[in-house]
Amino acid sequence: MSESTTSAWVAPATDEPDPVIEAYKQEVDRTLLRANLARTVDERIRNLVRLQRFAEHARQAGRHLR
């Protein structure tokens, strides 16, 4: 195996936070991420299936309006 495939994560060169990442973190509601991670895998999959169904209904409605 090559070195790039064996190391999934590379440590940053400094301990200073990346300004780009810090800017994006301001816009992310981490409470939603934590709430989703508190769900079981089964609950997450069910939510994903519901989202996919909703997206398909929205696409069909959009096509119907054209």
Secondary structure by P-SEA (a helix, b strand, c coil): ccccccccccccccccccaaaaaaaaaccaaaaaaaaaccaaaaaaaaaaaaaaaaaaaaaaaaac
